[in-house]
């Protein structure tokens, strides 16, 4: 043991799993398929449409297995919510919570990139 990691961490396994996850994360053709699926799920739910959730369209002719090109969709950042009135903050919070519950318990398919920019 090198002493670089806590006992029981099994660093070799962590590195192996990390490599596998990185391969999956960088498979942009697979990501494009996931985009399409997520867009269908969002657009088929009137509540999410009413709450203005949008999944940017994939531009297939410019996307490859090494790059994913999507349309530009104007949005805002979550830190700006503080400047909105309480009713709008409540609406946004409820909408994100509802989306998360649908992902976890109904669709069993989740957009898991923790970048808040992914929530327009």
Secondary structure, 3 states (H helix, E strand, C coil): CCCCCCCCCCHHHHHHHHHHHHHHHCCHHHHHHHHHHHHHHHHCCHHHHHCCCCCCCECHHHCCCCCCCECCCCCCCHHHHHHCCHHHHHHHHHHHHHHHHHHHHHHCCCCCCCCHHHCC
